[in-house]
């Protein structure tokens, strides 16, 4: 039996990407500077930028989701982007130096190159918009981008207030949120995370899609 290729999941948080890559056929190992008690696979609490080359060499491919706060719309509106680390460039340099196929994931506004944009409308079963960029050093094709539907709201000023259902329609999974934790989990395709973890996660379907292309290069 052929062994599954191994993927190193850097800045892994609670494992939304990891679950998708596992479904795509990878054995996944996560690394994060903070403890991640809900991470569903092997986990190492380490600084992703200070890993020993011998450790990294044991993997066939690498995914990295550096902190996104500095690149977010919220930071731009608040004028405090400088308060957060900007790690895209050093992470890219590190990944380039390994010679391995890699993925860098981040929010719109991040300085990624050669990227695709994924949205929840591209995947059956998801009910969250959540645009995310995926930079790769291998070919990936994005699915067709569907029309954005109205999102379930608790705002009485919105014309569609009271006309949507958190278990049927799209929801917003953010710091404030507009739905229950259970509905957010269902909308994201994630059943093991807390609300705070969901706020930062990508749906596993995104990484599974990228992983189907990645596994051909690993």
Order of alpha helices (4+ residues) and beta strands (2+ residues): beta-alpha-beta-beta-alpha-beta-alpha-alpha-beta-beta-beta-alpha-alpha-alpha
